[in-house]
Amino acid sequence: MKVETRSIEYIPANERHGKAKDLFPIWFGANMNITTLVSGSLPIMLGLNLFWSVVAIVIGSLIGAIFMASHSVQGPKLGIPQMIQSRAQFGVIGAIIPLFLVMFIYLGFFASNTLLAAQTIGDILPINQTWNIVIIGAICFVVALYGYDLIHKVQKWFSAASLLIFLIMTYIVFQLPVPQEQWLPTNIDVSAFFLSVSIAVTWQLSYAPYVADYSRYLPEDTPPAKTFWYSYSGTVIGAVWMMVLGAVLTIAIPNFMDNTGGNLASLYGSFAILMYVLIVFGQLAINVFNLYGAFMSSVTTIEPFIKFKVTPKVRMGFLLGITFLATILCIVGQGNFLEFFLNFIFFMSYFLIPWTSINLVDYYLLRRGEYSVKDIFDLNGQYGKVNWIASFAFVVSIIAEIPFINASFYVGPVAKALNGADLAWAAGLFLPAILYYFPMKRKIRNTITGSEYHQLDVKKVEKL
């Protein structure tokens, strides 16, 4: 198998391949790991019982996946990675703002996944955790280097293996003793419930910055509905399954979060080694996504200033640098994992949600998926260097979220007034949509003049 030759550039028709159904194992497998399982433990840690935890997980996953799958549709249509498409909203230079923040998200998830995998390896091999982290980083680097096709193949095999193993685990878990009152719809903590919904929504949105990276090689005539539903069903089924298991295990096994991988594997008795292998493999698989996405975002950030061809050697150099930085971050942050992970989830949502709102409003409501890919790579093209409308909407929305925040590092006045309910994700979703849609609609109308008007579908113009 050869190293992938494409990076952020457009994928021509003669290189397109695959079917929409290939997206199901990608996103199902992406969720079949213990990081998803740990996310399911968080509602219990926040004080909800199992009934309300499951309700929050299902509602949040169903809502968040709508946006995630909507981004996936953009891949076959545009044939470019997800984050470079942000140039059409923010401008070629302006897009660096969300790109820079997304880089932190990739690195944060890499650190979270690696810490859990390193802890699991430490349970079966007498290797120092720091060396475990280094080994994991090296393996992820190799897979990310080969790129798109290898990632798809790995995820297909992993999805099949994890389906069998986790079916067995589900049967075992639901045999564990759980107090009956845990399944009753009583004593709801409203603030904890909204926080838990926010966690599940954010989990799905965390895939948004790179979801189209894994659909961009599909033929352009791939039906959008199929792209949406295969992505949506894969990520919802995988996430809800793992999160619910995480919630149940947190109740059924005392101190489950102290050693997630070890406690999980112990359920299999003499077959524990199979679970250990699957856990590590799952963490490696999702970490490849983070390295691959970070590589795309790095190239997208630098490309407007320095024109260069991404050869296999250049690709290797980028990925080595990113892997090194992510591994160092992981080594430094291997202390209090749970507090780090919870704060990271909330911190990430405050930036991701305004970006996804602006991107989807532009794609579905304003431009109807019609873009000039050539101009996305042109500093002097129609999207310009900086779109101040998008930049203003993005920054103002992040500031507007502050009063709604409820996290360990800060609780806003609105969150306090609502007894701790964190509705920052709702503010971050609707406000940027309004701030971006109306002024951008006027701007697009004003740019459609003379012959340009007659070259476009008149009905489509009238809708703008």
C-alpha positions as CSV (number, residue, x, y, z in Angstrom):
1,M,0.0,0.0,0.0
2,K,1.3,3.4,-1.0
3,V,1.4,6.6,1.1
4,E,-1.6,8.8,0.3
5,T,-0.5,11.5,-2.3
6,R,-3.4,13.9,-1.7
7,S,-3.7,16.3,1.2
8,I,-5.9,19.4,1.2
9,E,-6.3,19.7,-2.6
10,Y,-9.4,18.8,-4.5
11,I,-9.9,15.1,-5.3
12,P,-10.5,14.8,-9.0
13,A,-13.3,12.6,-10.4
14,N,-10.9,9.8,-11.7
15,E,-9.6,9.3,-8.1
16,R,-13.0,9.1,-6.4
17,H,-14.1,5.7,-5.1
18,G,-16.2,4.0,-2.5
19,K,-19.8,4.0,-1.5
20,A,-21.8,5.9,1.1
21,K,-22.3,2.7,3.1
22,D,-18.5,2.7,3.8
23,L,-19.1,5.6,6.2
24,F,-21.1,3.5,8.6
25,P,-18.1,1.4,9.9
26,I,-15.9,4.5,9.9
27,W,-18.2,6.3,12.4
28,F,-19.4,3.2,14.2
29,G,-15.8,2.1,14.8
30,A,-14.8,5.7,15.8
31,N,-17.1,5.4,18.8
32,M,-16.2,1.9,19.9
33,N,-13.5,2.8,22.4
34,I,-13.1,3.5,26.1
35,T,-12.9,7.2,25.6
36,T,-16.6,7.1,24.5
37,L,-17.3,4.8,27.4
38,V,-15.7,7.3,29.9
39,S,-17.9,10.0,28.4
40,G,-20.9,7.9,29.3
41,S,-19.6,7.8,32.9
42,L,-19.7,11.6,33.2
43,P,-23.5,11.9,33.7
44,I,-23.3,9.5,36.7
45,M,-20.3,11.4,38.1
46,L,-22.4,14.6,37.8
47,G,-25.1,13.0,40.0
48,L,-27.7,11.6,37.6
49,N,-29.1,8.1,38.0
50,L,-29.0,5.6,35.2
51,F,-32.5,6.5,33.8
52,W,-31.8,10.2,33.4
53,S,-28.2,9.5,32.2
54,V,-29.5,7.3,29.4
55,V,-32.1,9.9,28.4
56,A,-29.5,12.6,28.3
57,I,-27.1,10.5,26.3
58,V,-29.7,9.6,23.7
59,I,-31.1,13.1,23.3
60,G,-27.6,14.7,23.1
61,S,-26.4,12.1,20.6
62,L,-29.4,12.4,18.4
63,I,-29.1,16.2,18.3
64,G,-25.4,16.4,17.9
65,A,-25.2,13.8,15.2
66,I,-27.5,15.9,13.0
67,F,-24.7,18.5,12.7
68,M,-22.0,16.0,12.4
69,A,-23.7,14.1,9.5
70,S,-24.6,17.4,7.8
71,H,-20.9,18.1,7.6
72,S,-20.2,14.7,6.2
73,V,-22.5,15.5,3.2
74,Q,-20.0,18.2,2.2
75,G,-17.2,15.8,1.4
76,P,-18.5,14.1,-1.8
77,K,-19.9,17.5,-3.1
78,L,-16.8,19.5,-2.6
79,G,-14.0,16.9,-2.7
80,I,-11.9,18.8,-0.1
81,P,-11.2,18.3,3.6
82,Q,-13.6,19.8,6.1
83,M,-11.6,22.6,7.6
84,I,-10.3,24.1,4.4
85,Q,-13.9,24.5,3.4
86,S,-14.1,27.1,6.2
87,R,-12.3,29.5,4.0
88,A,-15.5,30.0,2.1
89,Q,-17.1,31.4,5.3
90,F,-14.1,33.0,7.1
91,G,-11.9,33.9,4.1
92,V,-8.6,32.3,3.2
93,I,-6.7,34.0,6.1
94,G,-9.7,34.4,8.4
95,A,-10.1,30.6,8.5
96,I,-6.9,30.4,10.5
97,I,-8.9,31.4,13.6
98,P,-11.1,28.3,13.8
99,L,-8.2,26.2,12.4
100,F,-6.0,27.2,15.3
101,L,-8.6,26.3,17.9
102,V,-9.4,23.0,16.2
103,M,-5.7,22.1,16.4
104,F,-6.1,22.2,20.2
105,I,-9.1,19.9,20.0
106,Y,-7.2,17.4,18.0
107,L,-4.3,17.5,20.5
108,G,-6.6,17.3,23.5
109,F,-8.4,14.2,22.2
110,F,-5.1,12.6,21.3
111,A,-3.9,13.1,24.9
112,S,-7.2,11.7,26.3
113,N,-7.2,8.6,24.1
114,T,-3.5,7.9,24.6
115,L,-3.7,8.2,28.4
116,L,-6.4,5.6,28.5
117,A,-4.6,3.3,26.1
118,A,-1.3,3.7,28.0
119,Q,-3.0,2.8,31.3
120,T,-4.5,-0.3,29.7
121,I,-1.2,-1.5,28.3
122,G,0.4,-0.9,31.7
123,D,-2.1,-3.5,33.1
124,I,-0.7,-6.3,30.9
125,L,2.9,-5.3,30.2
126,P,5.6,-4.2,32.6
127,I,6.3,-1.0,30.7
128,N,6.5,2.5,32.1
129,Q,3.5,4.6,31.2
130,T,5.6,7.3,29.5
131,W,7.1,4.6,27.2
132,N,3.6,3.3,26.5
133,I,2.6,6.8,25.4
134,V,5.6,7.0,23.1
135,I,4.8,3.6,21.5
136,I,1.2,4.5,20.9
137,G,2.2,7.8,19.2
138,A,4.6,5.9,16.9
139,I,2.0,3.4,15.8
140,C,-0.6,6.2,15.1
141,F,2.0,8.1,13.1
142,V,2.5,5.2,10.8
143,V,-1.2,4.6,10.0
144,A,-1.9,8.4,9.6
145,L,1.1,8.6,7.2
146,Y,-0.5,6.1,4.8
147,G,-3.7,8.0,5.0
148,Y,-7.3,7.7,3.7
149,D,-7.5,4.2,2.3
150,L,-5.6,2.4,5.2
151,I,-7.8,4.3,7.7
152,H,-10.9,3.1,6.0
153,K,-9.7,-0.5,5.9
154,V,-8.6,-0.5,9.5
155,Q,-11.9,0.9,10.6
156,K,-13.9,-1.8,8.7
157,W,-11.9,-4.6,10.4
158,F,-12.1,-2.9,13.8
159,S,-15.9,-2.3,13.5
160,A,-16.5,-6.0,12.8
161,A,-14.2,-7.2,15.7
162,S,-15.6,-4.7,18.2
163,L,-19.2,-5.5,17.3
164,L,-18.7,-9.1,18.4
165,I,-16.6,-8.3,21.5
166,F,-18.9,-5.5,22.7
167,L,-22.0,-7.6,22.2
168,I,-20.6,-10.2,24.6
169,M,-19.6,-7.4,27.0
170,T,-23.1,-5.9,26.9
171,Y,-24.6,-9.2,27.9
172,I,-22.1,-9.5,30.8
173,V,-22.6,-5.9,31.9
174,F,-26.3,-6.1,32.1
175,Q,-25.9,-9.2,34.4
176,L,-24.1,-7.0,37.0
177,P,-26.0,-6.0,40.1
178,V,-27.5,-2.5,39.7
179,P,-29.9,-1.0,42.3
180,Q,-33.4,-1.0,40.9
181,E,-34.0,2.7,41.7
182,Q,-31.3,3.6,39.3
183,W,-33.7,2.8,36.4
184,L,-36.6,4.9,37.8
185,P,-37.4,8.4,36.4
186,T,-37.1,10.1,39.8
187,N,-35.0,12.8,41.5
188,I,-33.8,14.5,38.4
189,D,-31.0,17.1,38.8
190,V,-32.0,19.6,36.0
191,S,-28.6,21.3,35.9
192,A,-26.7,17.9,35.7
193,F,-29.2,16.7,33.1
194,F,-28.5,19.7,30.8
195,L,-24.8,19.3,31.4
196,S,-25.0,15.7,30.4
197,V,-27.0,16.5,27.2
198,S,-24.3,19.1,26.4
199,I,-21.6,16.4,26.8
200,A,-23.3,14.1,24.4
201,V,-24.0,16.9,21.9
202,T,-20.3,18.0,22.1
203,W,-19.1,14.4,21.7
204,Q,-20.8,14.3,18.3
205,L,-19.7,17.8,17.3
206,S,-16.1,16.8,18.1
207,Y,-16.1,14.9,14.8
208,A,-17.4,17.9,12.8
209,P,-13.9,19.4,12.0
210,Y,-12.8,16.3,10.1
211,V,-15.9,14.3,9.2
212,A,-15.8,15.3,5.5
213,D,-12.1,14.2,5.4
214,Y,-13.4,10.6,5.2
215,S,-16.2,11.2,2.7
216,R,-14.3,13.5,0.2
217,Y,-13.1,10.6,-1.9
218,L,-16.6,9.4,-2.6
219,P,-18.0,10.1,-6.1
220,E,-19.6,13.5,-6.4
221,D,-22.9,12.0,-7.4
222,T,-23.2,10.1,-4.1
223,P,-26.7,10.8,-2.9
224,P,-26.5,13.3,0.0
225,A,-29.2,11.4,1.9
226,K,-27.2,8.2,2.0
227,T,-24.0,10.1,3.1
228,F,-26.0,11.7,5.9
229,W,-27.8,8.6,7.2
230,Y,-24.8,6.2,7.0
231,S,-22.7,8.8,8.9
232,Y,-25.6,9.6,11.3
233,S,-26.6,6.0,12.1
234,G,-23.0,4.8,12.6
235,T,-22.0,7.5,15.0
236,V,-25.3,7.5,17.0
237,I,-25.4,3.7,17.4
238,G,-21.8,3.5,18.4
239,A,-21.8,6.5,20.8
240,V,-25.1,5.6,22.5
241,W,-24.1,2.0,23.0
242,M,-20.7,2.8,24.5
243,M,-21.9,5.7,26.6
244,V,-24.8,3.7,28.1
245,L,-22.3,0.8,28.9
246,G,-20.1,3.4,30.6
247,A,-22.9,4.7,32.7
248,V,-24.0,1.2,33.8
249,L,-20.4,0.2,34.6
250,T,-19.9,3.3,36.7
251,I,-22.8,2.2,38.9
252,A,-22.1,-1.5,38.9
253,I,-18.3,-1.5,39.6
254,P,-17.0,0.6,42.5
255,N,-14.2,2.9,41.5
256,F,-14.6,1.9,37.8
257,M,-13.1,5.2,36.6
258,D,-9.9,4.5,38.5
259,N,-8.8,1.9,36.0
260,T,-11.3,1.9,33.1
261,G,-9.4,-0.5,30.8
262,G,-8.4,-3.0,33.6
263,N,-11.9,-3.1,35.1
264,L,-13.4,-3.6,31.6
265,A,-11.1,-6.4,30.7
266,S,-11.6,-8.2,34.1
267,L,-15.2,-8.9,33.1
268,Y,-13.9,-11.4,30.5
269,G,-12.1,-13.6,33.0
270,S,-9.6,-15.9,31.2
271,F,-10.4,-14.1,27.9
272,A,-9.4,-10.7,29.3
273,I,-6.5,-10.4,26.9
274,L,-8.9,-10.2,24.0
275,M,-10.5,-7.2,25.6
276,Y,-7.2,-5.6,26.4
277,V,-6.2,-5.9,22.7
278,L,-9.5,-4.5,21.5
279,I,-9.3,-1.5,23.9
280,V,-5.8,-0.6,22.8
281,F,-6.7,-1.1,19.2
282,G,-9.7,1.1,19.6
283,Q,-7.7,4.0,21.1
284,L,-5.1,3.7,18.4
285,A,-7.8,3.8,15.7
286,I,-9.5,7.0,16.9
287,N,-6.1,8.6,17.6
288,V,-5.2,8.2,13.9
289,F,-8.2,10.4,13.1
290,N,-6.8,13.1,15.4
291,L,-3.4,13.0,13.8
292,Y,-4.8,12.9,10.3
293,G,-7.1,15.8,11.0
294,A,-4.3,17.8,12.7
295,F,-2.1,17.2,9.6
296,M,-4.9,18.6,7.3
297,S,-5.4,21.6,9.5
298,S,-1.7,22.3,9.7
299,V,-1.3,22.3,6.0
300,T,-4.4,24.4,5.5
301,T,-3.0,27.0,8.0
302,I,0.4,27.3,6.3
303,E,-0.6,27.0,2.7
304,P,-1.8,30.6,2.2
305,F,1.6,32.0,3.2
306,I,3.9,29.3,1.7
307,K,3.0,27.4,-1.5
308,F,4.4,23.9,-1.4
309,K,3.7,20.4,-2.7
310,V,2.9,17.8,-0.1
311,T,5.2,15.0,-1.1
312,P,5.5,11.8,1.1
313,K,8.5,13.3,2.7
314,V,6.7,16.6,3.5
315,R,3.8,14.6,4.8
316,M,6.1,12.6,7.0
317,G,7.7,15.8,8.4
318,F,4.3,17.3,9.3
319,L,3.1,14.2,11.0
320,L,6.3,13.7,12.9
321,G,6.1,17.2,14.3
322,I,2.4,16.9,15.2
323,T,3.0,13.4,16.8
324,F,5.9,14.8,18.8
325,L,3.9,17.8,20.1
326,A,0.8,15.6,21.0
327,T,3.0,13.0,22.7
328,I,4.7,15.7,24.9
329,L,1.3,17.1,25.8
330,C,0.1,13.7,26.8
331,I,3.2,13.0,28.9
332,V,2.9,16.3,30.7
333,G,-0.9,15.9,31.4
334,Q,-0.9,12.3,32.7
335,G,-1.9,13.4,36.2
336,N,-5.6,13.9,36.9
337,F,-7.2,12.5,33.8
338,L,-10.9,12.8,34.7
339,E,-10.7,16.5,35.6
340,F,-8.7,17.2,32.5
341,F,-11.1,15.3,30.3
342,L,-14.3,16.9,31.7
343,N,-12.8,20.4,31.4
344,F,-11.6,19.6,27.9
345,I,-15.0,18.5,26.7
346,F,-16.6,21.7,27.9
347,F,-13.8,24.0,26.7
348,M,-14.0,22.4,23.2
349,S,-17.7,22.9,22.9
350,Y,-17.5,26.7,23.4
351,F,-15.5,27.0,20.2
352,L,-16.8,24.1,18.1
353,I,-20.5,25.0,18.2
354,P,-20.3,28.6,16.8
355,W,-18.0,27.3,14.0
356,T,-20.4,24.5,13.0
357,S,-23.3,26.9,13.1
358,I,-21.7,29.3,10.7
359,N,-20.4,26.6,8.4
360,L,-23.8,24.8,8.1
361,V,-25.8,28.0,7.7
362,D,-23.5,29.0,4.8
363,Y,-23.6,25.6,3.1
364,Y,-27.3,24.8,3.4
365,L,-29.1,28.1,3.7
366,L,-27.0,30.6,1.8
367,R,-25.0,29.0,-0.9
368,R,-26.9,25.7,-1.2
369,G,-23.7,23.7,-1.5
370,E,-22.5,25.8,-4.6
371,Y,-18.9,26.8,-4.1
372,S,-15.9,27.7,-6.3
373,V,-13.3,25.2,-5.1
374,K,-10.6,27.1,-7.1
375,D,-11.3,30.3,-5.1
376,I,-11.0,28.5,-1.8
377,F,-7.3,28.2,-2.6
378,D,-7.0,31.7,-4.0
379,L,-6.1,34.6,-1.6
380,N,-7.6,37.0,-4.2
381,G,-10.6,34.9,-5.0
382,Q,-14.2,35.6,-4.3
383,Y,-14.0,34.5,-0.6
384,G,-11.3,37.1,0.1
385,K,-8.6,37.1,2.7
386,V,-10.9,37.7,5.7
387,N,-14.7,37.7,5.9
388,W,-15.3,40.0,8.8
389,I,-19.0,39.0,9.0
390,A,-18.0,35.4,9.9
391,S,-15.2,36.5,12.2
392,F,-17.4,38.9,14.1
393,A,-20.2,36.3,14.5
394,F,-17.7,33.7,15.7
395,V,-16.0,35.9,18.3
396,V,-19.1,37.6,19.6
397,S,-20.9,34.2,19.9
398,I,-18.0,32.8,22.0
399,I,-18.2,35.9,24.3
400,A,-21.9,35.5,24.5
401,E,-21.6,31.9,25.7
402,I,-19.6,33.0,28.8
403,P,-22.6,33.8,31.0
404,F,-24.1,30.4,30.3
405,I,-21.0,28.4,31.1
406,N,-21.0,25.9,34.0
407,A,-17.6,24.2,34.3
408,S,-15.1,23.6,37.2
409,F,-13.0,26.5,36.0
410,Y,-15.9,29.0,35.7
411,V,-19.7,29.3,36.4
412,G,-21.5,32.1,34.6
413,P,-24.2,34.3,36.1
414,V,-27.0,32.8,33.8
415,A,-25.9,29.3,34.7
416,K,-26.1,30.2,38.4
417,A,-29.6,31.6,37.9
418,L,-30.6,28.4,36.2
419,N,-29.4,26.3,39.1
420,G,-26.2,25.3,37.3
421,A,-27.8,24.3,33.9
422,D,-25.2,24.8,31.1
423,L,-26.9,26.2,28.0
424,A,-23.8,27.6,26.4
425,W,-24.1,25.1,23.6
426,A,-27.6,26.5,22.7
427,A,-26.4,30.1,22.7
428,G,-23.4,29.0,20.6
429,L,-25.6,27.3,18.1
430,F,-28.3,29.9,17.5
431,L,-26.6,33.3,17.9
432,P,-23.9,32.9,15.3
433,A,-26.5,31.6,12.8
434,I,-28.4,34.8,13.2
435,L,-25.3,37.1,13.2
436,Y,-24.0,35.4,10.1
437,Y,-27.1,34.7,8.0
438,F,-28.7,38.1,7.6
439,P,-25.6,40.3,6.8
440,M,-24.1,37.5,4.7
441,K,-27.3,37.2,2.8
442,R,-27.2,40.9,1.9
443,K,-23.5,40.6,0.9
444,I,-24.2,37.7,-1.4
445,R,-27.2,39.6,-3.0
446,N,-25.0,42.6,-3.6
447,T,-22.3,40.6,-5.4
448,I,-24.8,39.1,-7.8
449,T,-24.9,41.7,-10.7
450,G,-25.3,41.9,-14.4
451,S,-24.2,38.8,-16.3
452,E,-23.4,36.9,-13.1
453,Y,-27.1,37.1,-12.2
454,H,-28.2,35.4,-15.5
455,Q,-25.6,32.7,-15.1
456,L,-27.1,31.5,-11.9
457,D,-30.4,29.7,-11.4
458,V,-32.9,32.6,-10.9
459,K,-35.0,30.7,-8.5
460,K,-31.9,30.0,-6.3
461,V,-31.0,33.7,-6.4
462,E,-34.5,34.7,-5.3
463,K,-34.2,32.5,-2.3
464,L,-31.0,34.2,-1.1
